Amino acid sequence: MKILLDLLDLLDDPRVTGESVVTRLKDWGVRDAATKTIGTNGKTTDFVNVLIPGRNGTRFLRKKKGDFRAGRP
């Protein structure tokens, strides 16, 4: 629960960047996290992508709408 509260505090900071979120997540043990910054006219938005694998390292791959297949990263 503490990690969730820390993450919410971090996201609530108006100066937060995608890179600082990814750094914090990796500090907490998340292996697969990345950020991408996009913007126009001097305004930017950071997108953060996080993959949290399921049990035994599996994840669900979605080939098409409604189709889930178990796979390995």
N, C-alpha and C positions, 0 to 999 in steps of 0.2 A: 504494500500500500504506500510505503514511503516513496518508492521510485515513481509511482504514478503522480503523487502530489508534487514531487520535485520536477517532473516533466511538465505538469500543468503550470507551475510557477515559471519555468523556463519559457514556455510558449506564451505566457501572459506578458512577458517583457517586450516592449515595443522595439527594442534594439536587437532582438534575437535574429540570428541568421540560420539558414539551413545547415551550414557547416558546424555551427555550435551545437545544434540539435543532434547531428550525426556523431559528433565527437562525444557528446554525453551518452548517447545510446551505446556506442562502442565501449565506453568506460564501464557501462553496466553489463557488458557481455554480448551485446548484439553483434553478430558477425557480418551480416549482409545489410548494410545501410549506405545509401548514397543520396546526394543532393544535386539539384540542377536549378540554376538561376535563369529566369527568363524576364524580359522586360522591354519596354519601349518608352521613349520620351523621358528618360531619366527615372522612371518608376520600375521597380523590380519586384518579383515574387519568387520565393524559394519553394521548390517542391522537394519533399523528402520521401524516398522510397525505402521501405523496410520489409525484409523477408524474414519471417519467423517460422522456421521449419517445424513440422509436427513431430510426433513421436518417431523415433528411429531415423530422424533426418528426412522424412518424407514430406512432400508438399503436394497440393492439388494443382494439376495443370488443367486449365480450361481451354478446350479446343474450339468449342462453339457454345452458344447460349444453352444452358441447361445440361452441358456435358462435362462432368468432372472425372478426371482420371488421376489415380495416384501415381506419383513419379518420384524420382530421386533427383536432387539438385546436381 
